[in-house]
């Protein structure tokens, strides 16, 4: 009866999916705010903003759902770690002058002795899975914020590219008319045409970039088919009046890191499994039970003890693997801590550098180019310069706005990474685009 009670008690310790999911939901709510259930179709019917995109991703992303499914796997592993294994029943019959019957019932109780280590390892694995599932959700939010900023920036960039093309087309058309009248050289005409065709290519690339950025966001939102026909509302938020205060970002990132929390749990789990394996090296099996024997004169009862002797198998391989996994978990934790600190420092540098660049372009470069355009208009009205100088000044101003947009986009991507680090995850900006790669080429000839 005691053995049966112990088995039932251990089986009752297997957590339900709701129990293993509850800490994850609480962690996400603490770091992200309470998440209400949303109707994806209702949100998609309206122009999307960043908050709506985040809600759709949390409700619809299949990889996030898969991460939550791993909680059930970890909970099942915890239940398995608490089990004692099957009750073994051996029976034998001997025929002779008297028929003899013997029945042995043996339960392996080594799990009871090692249950402390096994349970600690399984619970640590569950804690790691919970931290990792929450990290997937928070990282998804950061990636959606970055991808949405990319979509807005791509849409704004397309508008600028079209403005640049209009300026280049006006210049080329005017030059062609002058060439037809015999008032300009073939070289000048070719240069204006070259500028127009370069601007045309820039428009085509910008149009493709909008679609590429939309598909990246579709992937994060878990959308396909007709659901991808959404529209994105608004434009990138303007630059704040002051630079962000990020001196404490590295320390805050380490304190909040879910990756490090999961790593510490994995390390503890591996250490407990290694300790359990050392005990099994000395005592690989221990079973207790009872025996009933009938020798023809009646039944006799007695206890049974089964002990495994590690004579030919000392579990060297299992021990080596468990110790190696413990060392690996420790080294991975150290590596993750080093990489996290580096990511935090890099995110701080990227955010501040992009802020300073955007601020300089907005407060210095754009006013200068606007002044050049205004002065060029005055000279043109006074018949002191030709119309091509006006076209060039207009193209340069558009190019300046494109530079500002690019710096602003990189700033908000970097700030999304900063927010992710403060929430406990590191995603990296993943921004490998070359700033200004699609800017309109300035003509070398001064008109």
C-alpha positions in Angstrom: 0.0 0.0 0.0 2.8 2.4 0.8 4.4 1.7 -2.6 1.1 2.3 -4.4 0.6 5.5 -2.4 4.1 6.7 -3.4 3.5 6.0 -7.1 0.1 7.8 -7.0 1.7 10.8 -5.2 4.5 11.1 -7.8 2.1 10.8 -10.7 0.0 13.6 -9.3 3.1 15.8 -9.4 3.0 16.0 -13.2 2.1 19.6 -14.0 -0.7 20.5 -16.5 -0.1 22.6 -19.5 -2.0 25.5 -17.9 0.4 25.3 -14.9 3.5 25.4 -17.0 2.2 28.2 -19.2 1.0 30.4 -16.4 4.5 31.7 -15.4 5.3 32.5 -19.0 2.1 34.5 -19.5 2.9 36.4 -16.2 6.5 37.2 -17.4 5.3 38.5 -20.7 2.6 40.6 -19.1 5.1 42.1 -16.6 7.6 43.0 -19.3 5.3 43.8 -22.2 1.9 44.8 -20.6 -1.3 42.8 -20.5 -2.2 41.3 -23.9 -5.8 41.2 -24.8 -7.2 38.7 -27.2 -7.6 40.2 -30.6 -9.5 39.5 -33.8 -6.8 39.5 -36.5 -9.2 40.1 -39.4 -10.6 43.2 -37.7 -7.1 44.6 -37.3 -6.1 43.8 -40.8 -9.2 45.6 -42.2 -7.8 48.9 -41.0 -4.4 50.6 -41.8 -1.9 49.0 -39.5 0.2 50.8 -37.0 3.0 49.3 -34.9 0.8 48.3 -32.0 -1.6 46.5 -34.2 1.2 44.7 -36.0 2.6 43.5 -32.6 -0.9 42.2 -31.5 -1.3 40.3 -34.8 2.1 38.7 -34.5 1.5 37.6 -30.9 -1.8 36.0 -31.8 -0.8 34.5 -35.2 2.9 33.6 -35.3 3.3 29.8 -35.6 6.9 29.8 -34.3 5.7 31.5 -31.2 3.0 28.8 -30.9 5.7 26.1 -31.4 7.7 27.7 -28.6 4.8 27.5 -26.3 4.3 23.8 -27.3 7.8 23.1 -25.9 6.4 23.9 -22.5 4.3 20.8 -22.7 7.3 18.8 -23.7 9.2 20.1 -20.7 6.2 19.4 -18.4 6.1 15.9 -19.7 9.8 15.4 -19.0 9.2 16.6 -15.4 6.4 14.0 -15.1 8.7 11.3 -16.5 11.4 12.2 -14.1 9.1 11.6 -11.2 8.0 8.2 -12.3 9.3 4.9 -10.7 9.0 2.7 -13.8 6.9 -0.4 -14.2 6.2 -2.9 -11.5 7.9 -6.1 -12.6 6.2 -9.5 -12.0 8.2 -12.7 -12.5 6.6 -16.2 -12.4 8.0 -19.7 -12.7 6.6 -23.3 -12.6 8.6 -26.4 -11.8 7.2 -29.9 -12.7 8.3 -32.9 -10.8 7.0 -35.1 -7.9 5.3 -31.9 -6.8 4.4 -28.9 -9.0 6.1 -25.8 -7.6 4.9 -22.3 -8.3 6.8 -19.1 -7.6 5.8 -15.5 -8.1 8.0 -12.4 -7.5 6.8 -8.8 -7.6 9.6 -6.2 -7.7 9.5 -2.4 -7.9 12.6 -0.5 -8.9 13.0 2.1 -6.1 16.3 3.6 -7.3 14.2 6.5 -8.6 13.1 7.3 -5.1 16.7 7.5 -3.9 17.7 9.7 -6.9 14.4 11.6 -7.1 15.9 14.7 -5.6 18.5 15.2 -8.4 16.2 14.0 -11.1 13.4 16.3 -10.0 15.8 19.2 -9.6 17.1 18.6 -13.1 13.6 18.3 -14.6 12.4 21.4 -12.9 15.4 23.4 -14.0 14.8 22.3 -17.6 11.2 23.4 -17.2 12.3 26.8 -15.9 14.7 27.1 -18.9 11.9 26.3 -21.3 9.6 28.9 -19.7 12.3 31.6 -19.9 13.0 30.6 -23.6 9.3 30.7 -24.5 8.9 34.1 -23.0 12.1 35.2 -24.8 10.7 34.1 -28.1 7.6 36.2 -27.6 9.6 39.3 -26.6 12.0 38.9 -29.4 9.1 38.6 -31.8 7.8 41.9 -30.6 11.2 43.6 -31.2 11.5 42.1 -34.7 8.0 43.2 -35.6 8.8 46.8 -34.4 12.0 46.7 -36.5 10.2 45.3 -39.6 7.4 47.8 -39.3 9.8 50.7 -39.1 11.5 49.2 -42.3 8.1 49.2 -44.1 7.4 52.8 -43.2 10.9 53.9 -44.2 10.7 52.0 -47.5 7.3 53.7 -48.3 8.7 57.1 -47.5 11.9 56.4 -49.5 9.8 55.5 -52.5 8.1 58.9 -52.4 11.5 60.6 -52.3 12.8 58.4 -55.2 9.8 59.5 -57.3 10.5 63.1 -56.4 14.1 62.7 -57.5 13.0 61.1 -60.7 10.7 64.0 -61.4 13.6 66.4 -61.0 15.9 64.3 -63.1 13.2 63.9 -65.8 12.6 67.6 -65.9 16.3 68.3 -66.3 16.7 65.7 -69.1 13.6 66.9 -70.9 14.8 70.5 -70.9 18.3 69.4 -72.1 16.8 67.4 -74.9 14.8 70.5 -76.1 17.9 72.6 -75.9 19.8 70.0 -77.9 17.1 69.8 -80.5 17.4 73.6 -80.8 21.2 73.3 -81.1 21.9 75.1 -77.8 23.8 72.4 -75.9 26.3 69.7 -76.5 25.8 65.9 -76.9 27.8 65.4 -73.7 25.5 67.6 -71.6 22.5 65.8 -73.0 23.9 62.4 -72.3 24.7 63.3 -68.7 21.2 64.5 -68.0 19.8 61.4 -69.6 22.1 59.3 -67.5 20.9 61.1 -64.3 17.3 60.4 -65.4 17.9 56.7 -66.0 19.7 56.3 -62.7 16.8 57.9 -61.0 14.4 55.6 -62.8 16.4 52.6 -61.6 16.3 54.0 -58.0 12.5 54.2 -58.3 12.3 50.6 -59.4 14.6 49.4 -56.6 12.6 51.4 -54.1 9.3 49.8 -55.3 10.8 46.4 -54.9 12.2 47.3 -51.5 8.7 48.2 -50.3 7.4 44.7 -51.3 10.4 42.9 -49.8 10.0 44.7 -46.4 6.3 43.9 -46.5 7.0 40.2 -47.0 9.4 40.2 -44.1 6.7 41.7 -41.9 4.2 39.2 -43.3 6.4 36.4 -42.2 6.6 37.7 -38.7 2.8 38.3 -38.6 2.1 34.8 -39.8 0.1 36.1 -42.8 -0.4 34.6 -46.3 -2.9 34.8 -49.1 -5.4 37.6 -49.1 -4.4 38.6 -45.6 -1.2 40.2 -47.0 -3.2 43.0 -48.7 -2.9 45.2 -45.5 -1.8 48.8 -45.6 0.6 50.5 -43.2 -0.4 53.8 -41.8 1.7 56.8 -40.9 5.4 57.6 -41.1 8.5 57.1 -39.0 8.3 59.0 -35.8 10.5 62.1 -35.7 13.7 62.3 -33.9 13.4 63.0 -30.1 14.6 66.4 -28.9 17.4 64.8 -26.8 19.5 61.7 -27.2 18.4 58.7 -25.2 20.1 58.0 -21.9 21.7 54.6 -22.4 24.7 54.5 -19.9 23.0 51.8 -17.8 22.0 49.6 -20.7 24.6 46.9 -20.3 23.9 46.3 -16.6 20.1 46.4 -17.2 20.4 43.9 -20.1 22.3 41.4 -17.9 19.9 41.8 -15.1 16.8 41.3 -17.3 18.2 38.7 -19.6 15.9 35.7 -20.1 18.7 34.0 -22.1 21.0 34.1 -19.1 18.2 32.9 -16.9 17.6 30.0 -19.2 21.3 29.3 -19.3 21.6 29.2 -15.5 18.7 26.8 -15.4 20.2 24.6 -18.0 23.5 24.6 -16.1 21.8 23.6 -12.9 19.9 20.8 -14.7 23.1 19.4 -16.3 24.9 19.5 -12.9 22.0 17.5 -11.3 22.0 15.0 -14.1 25.7 14.5 -13.7 25.3 13.9 -10.0 22.5 11.4 -10.6 24.7 9.6 -13.1 27.6 9.3 -10.6 25.2 7.5 -8.2 24.0 5.1 -10.9 27.6 4.2 -11.6 27.8 2.7 -8.1 24.3 1.4 -7.9 22.7 1.0 -11.3 19.6 -0.9 -10.0 17.8 -1.3 -6.8 14.5 -3.1 -6.5 12.3 -4.3 -3.6 9.3 -6.5 -3.5 7.9 -9.8 -2.4 8.0 -13.4 -3.3 5.3 -16.1 -3.0 6.4 -19.8 -3.3 4.3 -22.9 -3.4 6.3 -26.1 -3.1 3.3 -28.4 -2.9 3.0 -28.2 0.8 1.5 -24.7 0.8 2.5 -21.1 0.1 5.4 -19.3 1.7 6.0 -15.6 1.5 9.1 -13.5 1.8 10.8 -10.3 0.8 12.9 -9.7 -2.4 15.8 -7.3 -2.9 17.3 -6.8 -6.3 20.6 -5.1 -6.6 22.5 -4.3 -9.8 26.3 -4.8 -9.6 28.3 -2.6 -12.0 30.8 -5.4 -12.7 31.1 -5.3 -16.5 29.3 -2.0 -17.1 30.3 1.0 -15.0 28.4 3.4 -17.2 31.5 5.2 -18.3 29.9 6.5 -21.4 26.8 7.9 -19.7 29.0 9.5 -17.0 31.3 11.1 -19.6 28.3 12.5 -21.5 26.6 13.9 -18.4 29.8 15.6 -17.3 30.5 17.0 -20.8 26.9 18.4 -20.9 27.5 20.1 -17.6 30.7 21.7 -18.8 29.1 22.7 -22.1 26.1 24.3 -20.3 28.5 26.3 -18.1 30.6 27.4 -21.1 27.5 28.4 -23.1 26.3 30.5 -20.2 29.7 32.3 -20.0 29.7 32.8 -23.8 26.1 34.1 -23.7 26.9 36.6 -21.0 29.9 37.9 -22.9 27.9 38.2 -26.2 25.0 39.9 -24.4 27.3 42.5 -22.9 28.8 43.1 -26.3 25.4 43.3 -27.9 24.2 45.9 -25.3 27.3 48.0 -25.9 26.9 47.8 -29.7 23.2 48.7 -29.5 24.1 51.7 -27.4 26.7 52.8 -29.9 24.4 52.2 -32.9 21.5 54.2 -31.3 23.6 57.2 -30.3 25.5 57.2 -33.6 22.3 57.1 -35.7 20.7 59.8 -33.4 23.7 62.1 -33.9 23.8 61.5 -37.7 20.0 62.1 -38.1 20.2 65.2 -35.9 23.1 66.6 -37.9 21.4 66.0 -41.2 18.1 67.6 -39.9 19.7 70.6 -38.3 22.7 71.3 -40.5 22.6 69.5 -43.9 18.9 70.0 -44.7 18.8 73.7 -43.9 22.0 74.2 -46.0 20.5 72.4 -49.0 17.2 74.3 -48.6 19.2 77.5 -48.5 21.0 76.5 -51.7 17.7 75.8 -53.4 16.2 79.1 -52.2 19.2 81.1 -53.4 19.3 79.2 -56.7 15.6 80.2 -57.2 16.5 83.8 -56.6 19.4 83.7 -59.1 17.2 81.9 -61.6 14.5 84.6 -61.2 17.2 87.2 -61.7 18.3 85.3 -64.8 21.7 84.9 -63.2 21.8 81.0 -63.5 20.3 78.4 -65.8 17.4 76.0 -65.0 19.8 73.1 -64.6 21.2 74.5 -61.4 17.7 74.7 -60.1 17.1 71.0 -61.0 20.4 70.0 -59.4 19.6 71.9 -56.2 16.2 70.2 -56.0 17.7 66.8 -56.5 20.3 67.5 -53.7 17.5 68.5 -51.3 15.7 65.3 -52.0 18.9 63.4 -51.5 19.3 65.1 -48.1 15.8 64.0 -47.0 16.7 60.5 -48.1 19.8 60.6 -45.9 17.8 61.8 -43.0 15.2 59.1 -43.5 17.9 56.4 -43.6 19.5 57.7 -40.4 16.1 57.9 -38.7 15.2 54.4 -39.7 18.5 53.1 -38.3 17.9 55.0 -35.1 14.4 53.5 -34.5 15.7 50.0 -35.3 18.5 50.5 -32.8 16.0 51.7 -30.2 13.9 48.6 -30.8 17.0 46.5 -30.0 17.5 48.7 -26.9 13.9 48.1 -25.7 14.3 44.3 -26.4 17.5 44.2 -24.3 15.7 46.1 -21.4 12.9 43.5 -21.6 15.4 40.6 -21.4 16.2 39.5 -25.0 18.8 40.3 -27.6 17.8 40.2 -31.3 20.4 42.4 -33.1 19.3 45.1 -35.5 20.2 42.9 -38.4 20.7 46.0 -40.5 23.2 45.2 -43.2 21.9 47.7 -45.8 24.4 50.3 -46.9 23.3 53.8 -45.9 22.5 55.9 -48.9 23.1 53.0 -51.3 20.1 54.2 -53.4 20.8 57.9 -53.3 20.6 59.8 -56.5 24.0 60.3 -58.1 25.1 63.9 -58.4 26.2 64.9 -61.8 29.8 65.8 -62.1 29.1 68.7 -64.5 28.1 72.0 -62.9 25.5 73.7 -65.1 
